[in-house]
């Protein structure tokens, strides 16, 4: 068992680490604001209900790359615009292939 531990950090090292952390937080906040302003995001529960599938199916679709959620603050959200396109069914992608537009909507390039 360690009693008291003293950690010495140089001021410049601490400043650099804090600057990097601040930049990461700021980028995440800006990304979240842009996404929120540009489109409506829905919860996994709402997505499953809209698509009439289970949350397990959403998870499988995420793993296969079929419907990729946006991660904001560690929480998954789905783009509502994707659901209008996905209502046709899972088999369509396998038969026709995924278009570049769908890839961009899913956050992949």
N, C-alpha and C positions, 0 to 999 in steps of 0.2 A: 504494500500500500504506500503510495506516494503522499507525503504530507503536503507541504507547500512547494510549489514549483515557481521559479522565477524565470521569465522569458524576457530576454533583452532583444529589442528590435531597434535598429537604427531609424532615426526620424525620416530619412529619405526613403528607406524601404517601406515604412509604414505609409508614407504619403503616396508612393507609387501604387501600393496595393489598394489603398482607399480610392485612388483615382480610377483604377481599373474596375473596381467593384461599382463605383458610381456610374461609369460609362456603360457597364452591362445592364444595370437597373434602368438607366435612362433609355437605352435601346429597346429593352423589353416593354417599357411603358409607351414609347413611341409606336412600336409595332402593334401593341394592343389598341392604341388609339386609332391607328390607321385602319385596322381590321374592323373595329367597331363602327367607324365612320363610313366604311365602304360597303358593309354587308351585315346582314342579320345573322347572328350565330345562335344555335340552339343546343340544348343539353342532350346528352346521349339518350335520356328517357324520351324527350320530345322527338328526337330523330327516329328512334325505334318505333314510336307510336305513329309518326307520319308515314314511315315506310312499311308499317305493319310487319315488322320483324322483331326478333328478340335482341337484347343487348349482346348476347353471345354472337349472333350473326354480325352485328356491328363490329365486334372485336375481330371476328374472322375476316371481314372485309378490310379492316384496317391492316391486319397482318399480310393480306394478299396484295394490298395496294389499291384495292377497288374503291374504297371510300376512306380517305385519310382525314382525320380530324385535325383541328388547329389546337395547339396546346398553349394555354395562357395561364400563367401562374400555377402550372402543374395540373390544371383542370382541362379536360377535353371538351371541345365544342365543335359542332359540325356546321358547315355553311348551309344555310337553308336553300340557297340556289342549287346546290348539288342534289337535293332531294327531289326537286321537280324533274330533273333529268334521270334520276335513278329509279323512279317508280316503274319504269319499263321492265326491270328485272335484271338479275345478276348475270344471266346467260348471254345477254346482248354484248357485253364486253368480250367475253370469251369467243363469240362467233365473229364479231366485226372488228375487234381490236379497239384500243382506247385512242381517241383522237387527241391531238395536241391541246385542244381547248379543254377537254376534261382533265388532262394532266395538269394544266395550269390552275384549274379550279381546285384541284386536290392538293395543291402546294408542291407538286413535283414538276420537274422540267425534263 
